[in-house]
Amino acid sequence: MLGKLMKYEWKATWKLLLSANLLTVVMTGLARWMVYLMDKAPYSSDFQMVDFVAVMVLFTYVASMFAVYVGTAIYLIHRFYTSTYGDQGYLLHTLPVDTHHIIIAKVLVSVLWVMMNSLIIYFSVIFLFATSTETIKSMMDGLVSTIEYLGSEEISVFMVIMTFIAYIFTLFAKVLKVGACISLGQLSSNHKLMLSFAWYIGIYIVESMFQGMYFAISSTIYRQASSIDYLTGFGTNWETTLISGIFSCVIFYILTWYVMDRKLNLD
């Protein structure tokens, strides 16, 4: 049943979100073409028409990436709300489906779309800068210098893998947090969306407080260390990110499941 739910969720979202990501690909191609024309154009101190067009295309490129990223998040939030607690929720919760399967299917599909969107934007920027060999060389030299300054001898394949895993759990935690806030908002008979937003703000404040406490304690521990050790302590601490990500996933998942399974209110 989980596979069927994921298939249904994917079919319900792929047309709009795939079109939005294709827009990013098209704008990347146009932006790269304009950068290429600017590199090949003869130098002139005057602001020419090609410069104006290039600026407009690059501005549209940046705006489209921002719009697609934010729009994807808003659409997935709207999709979760309407399909679980809106009009579609009546049909969904009458099906002989386990609540865990509903949550897992929606979270997995949402995370897949967010990851796909992030990767497309990331490679879009790389592709745009790849028009200039000198720019790529400068970026790589700067990256190597930064890694060496932070203590590259401590960086290993294991650390890279664990950092990526920590990022995945953090991404799941963010998606589950939105689902938990929407679910907690359903506990009210009125102003459910406003209460969901209030829950999100409240959780964000609490998380910020704990993060501030962590960095304050870390600063105290490393204040006697050299600048390199100080920066390395922050840059390679994937353990804290992984633990906090797993902890957040568990808490937000339980909250979402509890409301959806025990306190469901579709009135």
Buried (B, 14 or more C-beta within 10 A) or exposed (E): EBEEBBEBBBEEBEEEBEEBBEBBEEBBBBBBEBBEBBEEEEEEEEEEEBBEEBEEBBEBBEEBBEBBBEBBBEBBBEBBBEBBBBEBBEEBBEEEBEBEBBBBBBBBBBBBBBEBBBEBBEBBBEBBBEBBEEEEEEEEEEEEEEEEEBBEEEBEEEEEEBBEBBBEBBBBBBBBBBBBBBBBBBEBEEEBEEBBBBBBEEBEEEBEEEEEEEEEEBEEEBEEEEEEEBBBBEBBBBEEBBEBBBEBBEBBBEBBBBBBBEEBEEE
